[in-house]
């Protein structure tokens, strides 16, 4: 096998490995669907209380920030987990919890009264790993 064939074979093997490894990651929605009962579009029901559910989710998928206002608002509050591309809300529902999965802007808007004092509005690409808006706009005259 000449060097051109070896390079091509190596490149193909690297591409296959990258595709295989990318498939190993599990999304929050996929994991939630396996662990909790799906009750609607991006909405799940758990039999455990919100703090227990939020802790289990956070152990599996480490959030970049967390707001827990259950002590302040009781059944009107919840635990809210912020990820770069998602917001998960875990709120009381009967004796268990309701879990919602939203894109950054939808989750921020839905739970603004709970998280608006702590989180900045997400950019068009959500938040980066530090919780800062990942794209702050642009247009004519920006960056001058």
Secondary structure, 3 states (H helix, E strand, C coil): CCHHHHHHHHHHHHHHHHHHHHHHCCCHHHHHHHHCEEEECCEEEECCCHHHHHHHHHHHCCCCEEEECHHHHHHHCEEEEECCCCEEEEEEECCEEEEEEECHHHHHHHCHHHHCCCCCCCECCEECCCCCECCCCCCCCCCC
